């Protein structure tokens, strides 16, 4: 579900002619990382390589823990090779890795060799341990004679340790063919500890030739090779690579990593896809997702399942609960939105989450998830209409979790949402139909990186949404990301936007800033 359509059609635009300037450590390292197709614009780097660069998809880190993180890359000298093997032979290849305290690798503190195996698309996922908590590190890979770009990462503070300040951005929805990933470039230039990606990392749709940055012959993927090449197209982007190289990411998927609005084992259009075909597709898509994300071994897919709900802890300041609202949900059903037997989290995940929220926690408790949590009535007057793909389509789960936050006394719950390609700020009310009821939690909704094209301040329907839902305090439909700065006393959310994604190099600006005070749920304008 989303609120706007893919309208970023700008044929004839030329892709930015510069690679990376001013991105520090990633600048030189990224040369040659863009490739192929109708949008090829650069010759290979001047110093011709004896061996083709296998690091065309960049590097990434993720899952920061007090003692380490995951380091990622994938060998793909020919990233869009038709067979989905990235130009690699059907055998394993050793990849060396190093972690250092300095970006020149004078003080290497960990090193090793990992096998890049064809069964996992020659991806590499190194789970580094033994590092210091709350510290900055640099990492790189080597395959044959070729060195990867250098990535920067950081470990989480020790569990329970006092943390004075933590900054992270959250992001979602990046249709490659809707525009340039300038917002990722701007995010890479921020001073952050972490990036949280809430899904729609890729879009599975077939490309319309009139769209922006269309790759030749781009059809809707259904096979492992097809999904791999969709990730390869996205991850060839220098701006996205810069954002991955700059910070550790925590990722979770939404629907478009497989198919629009899928629900557990049901595709959106069961009349067009058989159950068997959809499950085969789900399996392929989840494997390709794992192969391209800095996830732990615990998330290696098993048949059609991937383990993604989890908690990451950042000292005494932040508990980050990452939720999965796709794999376990009942099928969307507008008529049954109030049916108490339906679920969006599934029983097991819900139990896990309730236990985590009721136990000892950090000061700020984030639910990092996909779809709109607060009630959102789209229709003026006494009539009502709601999204059946959002928590509004699963009212019993939504209200139950909200009530649990209140009765458990969870410290400062903040719900982060993607999916709708717009920024919102909401008070999560004890009773959404009673504006005077208590505010239980805060919901911050992030806009898209590109999906929907350049975007607008507001749609005509937004006035209705604001009038019908007094707990919604802000709507904006430009593109960007949300930057959050946490201290013990305050959460500051800056809605960072770029005014254009269809012309290169747009600057970023803060469209609005909201703050949440410790102990007072609900964000207010700064
Ligand atoms: Fe989306």
Boltz pocket constraint, residues with backbone or C-beta under 6 A from the ligand:
constraints:
  - pocket:
      binder: B
      contacts: [[A, 1], [A, 2], [A, 172], [A, 173], [A, 174], [A, 199], [A, 200], [A, 256], [A, 419], [A, 420], [A, 421], [A, 451]]
      max_distance: 6.0
